[in-house]
Amino acid sequence: LVTRYFDTPDGALHRCGAALRLRDGGAKAEQTFKSKAKGADGLGRGEWNAPVTGTLPDPSAFPAEARDLLDDL
């Protein structure tokens, strides 16, 4: 299992507490986007998974809600 994390050149994902990763287990690769927590109590963190081919994330494979959050970064 190989896990790679991605960010924008200026570190926008890290700065806002979000993460974009790609995990490749050989036969199957999956990307995950985790948004920052929405409440002061840390609850409400969004998480979306989508299949991916290749070695780079494909934001278009995520549902609209996740894509909108990524676009805002």
C-alpha positions as CSV (number, residue, x, y, z in Angstrom):
1,L,0.0,0.0,0.0
2,V,1.4,3.4,-1.1
3,T,-0.1,6.6,0.2
4,R,0.7,10.0,-1.3
5,Y,-0.6,13.3,0.0
6,F,-1.1,16.3,-2.3
7,D,-1.5,20.0,-1.7
8,T,-1.5,23.3,-3.7
9,P,1.8,25.0,-4.4
10,D,1.1,27.5,-1.6
11,G,-0.1,24.9,0.9
12,A,-3.8,25.9,0.9
13,L,-5.1,22.5,1.9
14,H,-2.7,22.2,4.9
15,R,-3.5,25.7,6.0
16,C,-7.2,25.1,6.2
17,G,-7.0,21.7,7.8
18,A,-7.9,19.7,4.7
19,A,-6.2,16.7,3.1
20,L,-6.1,15.1,-0.4
21,R,-4.5,11.7,-0.6
22,L,-4.2,8.9,-3.1
23,R,-3.8,5.3,-1.9
24,D,-2.6,2.6,-4.3
25,G,-2.8,-1.0,-3.2
26,G,-1.8,-2.4,-6.6
27,A,-5.1,-3.8,-7.9
28,K,-7.1,-0.8,-6.7
29,A,-6.3,2.9,-6.2
30,E,-8.6,5.3,-4.3
31,Q,-8.4,9.0,-3.6
32,T,-9.8,10.7,-0.5
33,F,-10.5,14.3,0.2
34,K,-11.1,15.3,3.8
35,S,-12.4,18.8,4.5
36,K,-11.7,20.8,7.6
37,A,-14.0,20.5,10.6
38,K,-16.9,22.8,10.4
39,G,-17.7,23.4,14.1
40,A,-15.7,24.6,17.0
41,D,-16.1,21.1,18.6
42,G,-14.2,19.6,15.6
43,L,-17.3,17.7,14.4
44,G,-18.6,17.8,10.9
45,R,-15.5,17.0,9.0
46,G,-16.4,15.9,5.4
47,E,-14.8,12.9,3.8
48,W,-15.2,11.7,0.2
49,N,-13.6,8.7,-1.5
50,A,-13.5,8.1,-5.3
51,P,-11.7,5.6,-7.5
52,V,-8.7,6.9,-9.4
53,T,-6.4,5.7,-12.2
54,G,-2.9,6.9,-12.5
55,T,-0.6,8.6,-10.0
56,L,-2.4,11.9,-9.6
57,P,-5.7,12.9,-8.0
58,D,-8.7,13.4,-10.2
59,P,-11.0,16.0,-8.5
60,S,-13.7,15.5,-11.2
61,A,-14.3,12.0,-9.7
62,F,-15.6,13.5,-6.4
63,P,-19.2,14.6,-5.9
64,A,-20.1,18.2,-6.4
65,E,-20.0,19.1,-2.7
66,A,-16.3,18.0,-2.5
67,R,-15.4,19.7,-5.8
68,D,-16.9,23.0,-4.6
69,L,-14.9,22.9,-1.4
70,L,-11.7,22.1,-3.4
71,D,-12.5,25.0,-5.8
72,D,-12.8,27.4,-2.9
73,L,-9.1,26.7,-1.8
